[in-house]
Each structure stands twice: as structure tokens, then as C-alpha cells.
Amino acid sequence: MADSLPPPELSHTELLPLGPDATEYRLVSTDGVSTVDTTLGSFLEVSADAITRLTAEAMHDIAHYLRTDHLAQLARILDDPEASANDRFVALDLLKNASIAAGGVLPMCQDTGTAIIKAKKGEPGARRACGAHESMLNT
């Protein structure tokens, strides 16, 4: 019987790590958002309507827009002398698709990525009425 190999060393990478973020954001609205001071500290309180509105905006933007730095990365492939003909074809096709999707009617092709939404509820004392918020995201 052959010697068994030692198990591989495991490593973990956070899916959506917290840290410096150069992403450009836009303010959707401050309606339905306030702070609440408690003995545990200050907490952000967001109404179910505000979460619904933010989710609708996010899903629209995810379906119709690519980030500026992603578009620039695709454009650089077209000018890259080391890019293959297939690399250029795919980059150009994605840029054309992004241009059409940015019109707001037809979304990006569904095979170009997966939308991931991550939200953290925070401390247990700040979780009141979260069930109502979860139902707003499942519509």
C-alpha cells in the first residue's frame, strides 16, 4: 500500500473582507434612516421601507451597470499587446453588453456574474424587527 500524503494545509479567505474601500458610492436617500441612542451605544435604525427602496435600487444597478474600474479594466484588454484575440473578443463583447444594459431596459447577460448581497445585523440588542426587514428582501 502506498504511503498516504499528509492532508493539505487549510487556509481561509474572507469572501467580502472589511478594510479600505475605493469604491464610489451614491446616496440613495436618508428617508427612513435615523440613529437611536441606548445604554449600549448609538445604533443606526433603518425602516423596512428604506431597506426595500435600497434593495430595489441595488438590484437595478447590479443588473444594468458595471463599476467604472471594471469597465476600465475591460477597455485595457483591448489595448494590451499580450491579450489574445479571444481575450479582446470577450472584453469587447462585455463592453457592448454593458453599453446596452446601461440604457436601463435590458439587463447585463445573466452569465457574466452573480450578485452577492451581504448585510450584518450587528449586536443582539439592535436586532429588533429584523424579521420584518427580512420579509422585505424576499419579495
BAMI-249348 format. One record per residue: residue number from 1; x, y, z of N, C-alpha, C in turn; residue in three letters. Coordinates in steps of 0.001 Angstrom, whole numbers, plus 500000, padded with zeros to 6 digits. Layout:
<recs>
+-----+--------+--------+--------+--------+--------+--------+--------+--------+--------+------+
:  nr :    n_u :    n_v :    n_w :   ca_u :   ca_v :   ca_w :    c_u :    c_v :    c_w : rest :
+-----+--------+--------+--------+--------+--------+--------+--------+--------+--------+------+
: NUM :      X :      Y :      Z :      X :      Y :      Z :      X :      Y :      Z :  ALA :
...
+-----+--------+--------+--------+--------+--------+--------+--------+--------+--------+------+
</recs>
This chain:
<recs>
+-----+--------+--------+--------+--------+--------+--------+--------+--------+--------+------+
:  nr :    n_u :    n_v :    n_w :   ca_u :   ca_v :   ca_w :    c_u :    c_v :    c_w : rest :
+-----+--------+--------+--------+--------+--------+--------+--------+--------+--------+------+
:   1 : 500846 : 498820 : 500000 : 500000 : 500000 : 500000 : 500885 : 501235 : 500000 :  MET :
:   2 : 500548 : 502210 : 499169 : 501352 : 503439 : 499045 : 501219 : 504280 : 500309 :  ALA :
:   3 : 502291 : 505024 : 500598 : 502236 : 505942 : 501735 : 501182 : 507000 : 501467 :  ASP :
:   4 : 500389 : 507311 : 502471 : 499375 : 508348 : 502287 : 500014 : 509721 : 502460 :  SER :
:   5 : 499535 : 510637 : 501689 : 500046 : 512006 : 501734 : 499470 : 512729 : 502939 :  LEU :
:   6 : 500241 : 513667 : 503493 : 499689 : 514447 : 504611 : 498560 : 515335 : 504093 :  PRO :
:   7 : 497588 : 515634 : 504949 : 496477 : 516492 : 504498 : 497005 : 517876 : 504122 :  PRO :
:   8 : 496391 : 518501 : 503132 : 496851 : 519846 : 502733 : 496607 : 520850 : 503851 :  PRO :
:   9 : 497468 : 521836 : 503905 : 497283 : 522900 : 504897 : 496081 : 523745 : 504489 :  GLU :
:  10 : 495184 : 523964 : 505425 : 493972 : 524721 : 505135 : 494220 : 526210 : 505320 :  LEU :
:  11 : 493602 : 526985 : 504471 : 493657 : 528438 : 504628 : 492263 : 528978 : 504339 :  SER :
:  12 : 491990 : 530157 : 504871 : 490665 : 530762 : 504712 : 490834 : 532194 : 504236 :  HIS :
:  13 : 490032 : 532574 : 503268 : 489999 : 533956 : 502799 : 488575 : 534468 : 502968 :  THR :
:  14 : 488429 : 535595 : 503657 : 487113 : 536196 : 503859 : 486507 : 536545 : 502505 :  GLU :
:  15 : 485258 : 536149 : 502266 : 484597 : 536397 : 500984 : 484477 : 537889 : 500683 :  LEU :
:  16 : 484025 : 538645 : 501639 : 483872 : 540086 : 501470 : 484559 : 540777 : 502647 :  LEU :
:  17 : 485892 : 540893 : 502591 : 486623 : 541437 : 503748 : 486338 : 542919 : 503969 :  PRO :
:  18 : 486401 : 543327 : 505218 : 486273 : 544736 : 505566 : 487659 : 545363 : 505507 :  LEU :
:  19 : 487742 : 546583 : 505100 : 489026 : 547276 : 505010 : 488902 : 548475 : 504106 :  GLY :
:  20 : 490026 : 549017 : 503681 : 489982 : 550186 : 502782 : 489159 : 549870 : 501537 :  PRO :
:  21 : 488360 : 550825 : 501125 : 487449 : 550615 : 500001 : 487444 : 551859 : 499130 :  ASP :
:  22 : 487896 : 551724 : 497902 : 487966 : 552863 : 496982 : 486722 : 552938 : 496079 :  ALA :
:  23 : 485727 : 552095 : 496334 : 484512 : 552090 : 495517 : 483773 : 553413 : 495658 :  THR :
:  24 : 483288 : 553937 : 494535 : 482476 : 555152 : 494575 : 481027 : 554754 : 494842 :  GLU :
:  25 : 480423 : 555392 : 495825 : 479033 : 555109 : 496186 : 478182 : 556340 : 495924 :  TYR :
:  26 : 476869 : 556137 : 495824 : 475955 : 557264 : 495707 : 474906 : 557139 : 496802 :  ARG :
:  27 : 474445 : 558260 : 497279 : 473411 : 558292 : 498304 : 472060 : 558066 : 497643 :  LEU :
:  28 : 471341 : 557043 : 498055 : 470008 : 556779 : 497520 : 469017 : 557698 : 498218 :  VAL :
:  29 : 469020 : 557697 : 499547 : 468115 : 558540 : 500317 : 468467 : 558414 : 501794 :  SER :
:  30 : 468126 : 559433 : 502563 : 468252 : 559343 : 504017 : 466880 : 559144 : 504664 :  THR :
:  31 : 465827 : 559092 : 503860 : 464479 : 558863 : 504391 : 464413 : 557491 : 505038 :  ASP :
:  32 : 463857 : 557427 : 506245 : 463710 : 556162 : 506945 : 464964 : 555703 : 507665 :  GLY :
:  33 : 465972 : 556578 : 507749 : 467228 : 556240 : 508422 : 467451 : 557240 : 509551 :  VAL :
:  34 : 467718 : 556709 : 510742 : 467968 : 557578 : 511895 : 468903 : 556855 : 512859 :  SER :
:  35 : 469364 : 557577 : 513872 : 470165 : 556948 : 514916 : 469348 : 556898 : 516193 :  THR :
:  36 : 469594 : 555858 : 516959 : 468912 : 555651 : 518222 : 469985 : 555496 : 519292 :  VAL :
:  37 : 469914 : 556317 : 520337 : 470858 : 556218 : 521442 : 470270 : 555331 : 522527 :  ASP :
:  38 : 471041 : 554335 : 522950 : 470618 : 553430 : 524015 : 471736 : 553338 : 525037 :  THR :
:  39 : 471497 : 552590 : 526095 : 472549 : 552381 : 527095 : 473698 : 551554 : 526524 :  THR :
:  40 : 473457 : 550841 : 525430 : 474509 : 550056 : 524776 : 475301 : 550881 : 523772 :  LEU :
:  41 : 474837 : 552082 : 523447 : 475509 : 552936 : 522476 : 474539 : 553447 : 521432 :  GLY :
:  42 : 475076 : 554080 : 520400 : 474255 : 554593 : 519299 : 474130 : 553526 : 518219 :  SER :
:  43 : 472915 : 553399 : 517692 : 472655 : 552423 : 516643 : 471959 : 553106 : 515478 :  PHE :
:  44 : 472188 : 552577 : 514303 : 471505 : 553043 : 513109 : 470185 : 552286 : 513014 :  LEU :
:  45 : 469093 : 553002 : 512837 : 467786 : 552378 : 512674 : 467317 : 552654 : 511245 :  GLU :
:  46 : 467020 : 551584 : 510526 : 466613 : 551694 : 509128 : 465237 : 551069 : 508985 :  VAL :
:  47 : 464298 : 551830 : 508452 : 462921 : 551336 : 508301 : 462853 : 550271 : 507209 :  SER :
:  48 : 461806 : 549454 : 507282 : 461582 : 548423 : 506271 : 461416 : 549052 : 504886 :  ALA :
:  49 : 460738 : 550204 : 504802 : 460565 : 550884 : 503512 : 461911 : 551317 : 502929 :  ASP :
:  50 : 462808 : 551805 : 503799 : 464124 : 552234 : 503322 : 464930 : 551040 : 502816 :  ALA :
:  51 : 464846 : 549901 : 503503 : 465557 : 548701 : 503053 : 464988 : 548216 : 501724 :  ILE :
:  52 : 463675 : 548254 : 501579 : 463045 : 547855 : 500319 : 463512 : 548756 : 499180 :  THR :
:  53 : 463521 : 550067 : 499407 : 463944 : 551027 : 498380 : 465411 : 550805 : 498006 :  ARG :
:  54 : 466268 : 550638 : 499018 : 467688 : 550414 : 498768 : 467915 : 549111 : 498004 :  LEU :
:  55 : 467188 : 548062 : 498377 : 467321 : 546778 : 497691 : 466899 : 546888 : 496232 :  THR :
:  56 : 465791 : 547579 : 495965 : 465333 : 547760 : 494578 : 466367 : 548524 : 493760 :  ALA :
:  57 : 466925 : 549593 : 494328 : 467967 : 550367 : 493629 : 469197 : 549502 : 493373 :  GLU :
:  58 : 469603 : 548737 : 494401 : 470793 : 547895 : 494272 : 470597 : 546844 : 493182 :  ALA :
:  59 : 469463 : 546179 : 493177 : 469225 : 545142 : 492179 : 469169 : 545730 : 490764 :  MET :
:  60 : 468582 : 546916 : 490621 : 468573 : 547576 : 489309 : 470004 : 547889 : 488871 :  HIS :
:  61 : 470786 : 548486 : 489769 : 472156 : 548872 : 489416 : 473023 : 547654 : 489111 :  ASP :
:  62 : 472848 : 546572 : 489888 : 473614 : 545349 : 489640 : 473291 : 544789 : 488259 :  ILE :
:  63 : 472023 : 544871 : 487866 : 471592 : 544320 : 486582 : 472007 : 545182 : 485393 :  ALA :
:  64 : 472210 : 546493 : 485622 : 472405 : 547390 : 484482 : 473759 : 548094 : 484405 :  HIS :
:  65 : 474533 : 548100 : 485469 : 475783 : 548867 : 485452 : 476964 : 548049 : 485953 :  TYR :
:  66 : 478104 : 548242 : 485314 : 479369 : 547718 : 485823 : 480113 : 548871 : 486491 :  LEU :
:  67 : 480935 : 548549 : 487482 : 481731 : 549585 : 488147 : 482695 : 550221 : 487144 :  ARG :
:  68 : 483005 : 551481 : 487352 : 483899 : 552224 : 486461 : 485245 : 551529 : 486321 :  THR :
:  69 : 485801 : 551037 : 487451 : 487105 : 550381 : 487359 : 487020 : 549060 : 486598 :  ASP :
:  70 : 485875 : 548388 : 486638 : 485701 : 547160 : 485856 : 485644 : 547487 : 484363 :  HIS :
:  71 : 484920 : 548533 : 484010 : 484861 : 548957 : 482607 : 486251 : 549334 : 482098 :  LEU :
:  72 : 487014 : 550047 : 482931 : 488372 : 550447 : 482534 : 489261 : 549223 : 482353 :  ALA :
:  73 : 489097 : 548235 : 483211 : 489886 : 547004 : 483101 : 489570 : 546292 : 481779 :  GLN :
:  74 : 488293 : 546234 : 481421 : 487915 : 545622 : 480143 : 488485 : 546401 : 478968 :  LEU :
:  75 : 488455 : 547728 : 479040 : 488985 : 548566 : 477957 : 490492 : 548367 : 477806 :  ALA :
:  76 : 491191 : 548181 : 478925 : 492654 : 547971 : 478859 : 492998 : 546680 : 478120 :  ARG :
:  77 : 492131 : 545688 : 478202 : 492385 : 544429 : 477492 : 492443 : 544679 : 475994 :  ILE :
:  78 : 491621 : 545585 : 475489 : 491613 : 545878 : 474045 : 492940 : 546449 : 473577 :  LEU :
:  79 : 493646 : 547170 : 474458 : 494933 : 547795 : 474105 : 496137 : 546972 : 474529 :  ASP :
:  80 : 495910 : 545846 : 475193 : 497003 : 545038 : 475710 : 497628 : 544206 : 474590 :  ASP :
:  81 : 498913 : 544446 : 474267 : 499548 : 543684 : 473187 : 499677 : 542192 : 473504 :  PRO :
:  82 : 499605 : 541827 : 474785 : 499712 : 540420 : 475161 : 498352 : 539715 : 475207 :  GLU :
:  83 : 497272 : 540455 : 475013 : 495937 : 539850 : 475032 : 495731 : 539037 : 473758 :  ALA :
:  84 : 495095 : 537890 : 473908 : 494801 : 537053 : 472742 : 493596 : 537623 : 471999 :  SER :
:  85 : 493377 : 537102 : 470810 : 492200 : 537519 : 470039 : 490924 : 537178 : 470815 :  ALA :
:  86 : 490922 : 536045 : 471503 : 489750 : 535661 : 472294 : 489562 : 536616 : 473474 :  ASN :
:  87 : 490667 : 537021 : 474135 : 490579 : 537989 : 475235 : 489914 : 539268 : 474759 :  ASP :
:  88 : 490366 : 539758 : 473594 : 489809 : 541004 : 473058 : 488337 : 540839 : 472668 :  ARG :
:  89 : 488007 : 539695 : 472073 : 486623 : 539428 : 471679 : 485710 : 539463 : 472905 :  PHE :
:  90 : 486112 : 538764 : 473970 : 485285 : 538697 : 475187 : 485166 : 540073 : 475818 :  VAL :
:  91 : 486285 : 540813 : 475912 : 486251 : 542153 : 476518 : 485350 : 543083 : 475713 :  ALA :
:  92 : 485469 : 543056 : 474402 : 484643 : 543909 : 473555 : 483170 : 543534 : 473678 :  LEU :
:  93 : 482885 : 542238 : 473714 : 481503 : 541792 : 473858 : 480913 : 542252 : 475192 :  ASP :
:  94 : 481694 : 542159 : 476276 : 481221 : 542625 : 477577 : 480990 : 544134 : 477581 :  LEU :
:  95 : 481869 : 544883 : 476923 : 481689 : 546337 : 476845 : 480436 : 546699 : 476043 :  LEU :
:  96 : 480191 : 545991 : 474951 : 478969 : 546229 : 474174 : 477733 : 545921 : 475019 :  LYS :
:  97 : 477777 : 544795 : 475725 : 476662 : 544398 : 476577 : 476441 : 545438 : 477672 :  ASN :
:  98 : 477531 : 545942 : 478263 : 477426 : 546956 : 479315 : 476801 : 548235 : 478780 :  ALA :
:  99 : 477136 : 548589 : 477542 : 476575 : 549785 : 476930 : 475065 : 549651 : 476741 :  SER :
: 100 : 474637 : 548494 : 476288 : 473205 : 548257 : 476097 : 472486 : 548245 : 477452 :  ILE :
: 101 : 473062 : 547557 : 478426 : 472434 : 547443 : 479748 : 472334 : 548791 : 480445 :  ALA :
: 102 : 473301 : 549671 : 480222 : 473306 : 550982 : 480880 : 472105 : 551831 : 480460 :  ALA :
: 103 : 471425 : 551448 : 479381 : 470206 : 552142 : 478969 : 469057 : 551916 : 479955 :  GLY :
: 104 : 469209 : 550926 : 480838 : 468218 : 550693 : 481877 : 467037 : 549838 : 481475 :  GLY :
: 105 : 467024 : 549310 : 480244 : 465894 : 548489 : 479805 : 466268 : 547005 : 479846 :  VAL :
: 106 : 467331 : 546650 : 479147 : 467790 : 545263 : 479116 : 468947 : 545098 : 480098 :  LEU :
: 107 : 468898 : 544086 : 480966 : 469978 : 543888 : 481938 : 471201 : 543240 : 481295 :  PRO :
: 108 : 472297 : 543251 : 482032 : 473504 : 542556 : 481585 : 473156 : 541079 : 481402 :  MET :
: 109 : 473928 : 540379 : 480567 : 473724 : 538940 : 480410 : 473834 : 538268 : 481769 :  CYS :
: 110 : 472992 : 537314 : 482000 : 472981 : 536646 : 483293 : 474184 : 535732 : 483500 :  GLN :
: 111 : 474944 : 535458 : 482448 : 476102 : 534576 : 482608 : 477393 : 535345 : 482864 :  ASP :
: 112 : 477309 : 536642 : 483123 : 478531 : 537433 : 483327 : 478855 : 537652 : 484794 :  THR :
: 113 : 478073 : 537116 : 485711 : 478387 : 537294 : 487124 : 477204 : 536966 : 488010 :  GLY :
: 114 : 477463 : 536975 : 489286 : 476445 : 536685 : 490281 : 476388 : 537816 : 491279 :  THR :
: 115 : 475207 : 538290 : 491559 : 475048 : 539348 : 492549 : 475129 : 538746 : 493942 :  ALA :
: 116 : 475924 : 539362 : 494796 : 476037 : 538926 : 496181 : 475679 : 540114 : 497058 :  ILE :
: 117 : 474727 : 539907 : 497940 : 474356 : 540950 : 498890 : 474731 : 540453 : 500273 :  ILE :
: 118 : 475495 : 541255 : 500996 : 475897 : 540873 : 502347 : 475466 : 541975 : 503292 :  LYS :
: 119 : 474766 : 541591 : 504329 : 474339 : 542548 : 505347 : 474581 : 541937 : 506709 :  ALA :
: 120 : 475005 : 542743 : 507642 : 475221 : 542284 : 509009 : 474260 : 543035 : 509909 :  LYS :
: 121 : 473561 : 542292 : 510768 : 472578 : 542897 : 511645 : 473212 : 543565 : 512852 :  LYS :
: 122 : 474386 : 543178 : 513263 : 475039 : 543824 : 514398 : 474772 : 543129 : 515709 :  GLY :
: 123 : 474857 : 543888 : 516775 : 474716 : 543365 : 518124 : 473301 : 542854 : 518373 :  GLU :
: 124 : 473154 : 541842 : 519260 : 471821 : 541295 : 519543 : 470809 : 542350 : 520002 :  PRO :
: 125 : 471247 : 543355 : 520736 : 470334 : 544388 : 521205 : 469784 : 545252 : 520093 :  GLY :
: 126 : 470389 : 545193 : 518908 : 469966 : 546041 : 517799 : 469163 : 545268 : 516765 :  ALA :
: 127 : 468748 : 544060 : 517086 : 468098 : 543207 : 516095 : 466585 : 543277 : 516107 :  ARG :
: 128 : 465996 : 544206 : 516788 : 464544 : 544236 : 516864 : 463938 : 544478 : 515485 :  ARG :
: 129 : 462859 : 543822 : 515243 : 462077 : 543945 : 513993 : 462826 : 543483 : 512765 :  ALA :
: 130 : 463898 : 542707 : 512936 : 464638 : 542247 : 511763 : 463810 : 541287 : 510915 :  CYS :
: 131 : 462915 : 540535 : 511522 : 462078 : 539624 : 510760 : 461278 : 540359 : 509696 :  GLY :
: 132 : 460779 : 541542 : 510032 : 460031 : 542337 : 509061 : 460942 : 542759 : 507922 :  ALA :
: 133 : 462189 : 543107 : 508248 : 463128 : 543524 : 507204 : 463474 : 542354 : 506284 :  HIS :
: 134 : 463657 : 541169 : 506854 : 463958 : 540004 : 506024 : 462845 : 539741 : 505025 :  GLU :
: 135 : 461588 : 539926 : 505439 : 460475 : 539686 : 504523 : 460470 : 540714 : 503397 :  SER :
: 136 : 460985 : 541912 : 503635 : 461049 : 542934 : 502599 : 462025 : 542529 : 501489 :  MET :
: 137 : 463069 : 541773 : 501841 : 464075 : 541367 : 500861 : 463638 : 540144 : 500064 :  LEU :
: 138 : 462614 : 539455 : 500516 : 462167 : 538234 : 499849 : 461014 : 538462 : 498899 :  ASN :
: 139 : 460751 : 539713 : 498515 : 459638 : 539983 : 497612 : 460078 : 539944 : 496173 :  THR :
+-----+--------+--------+--------+--------+--------+--------+--------+--------+--------+------+
</recs>
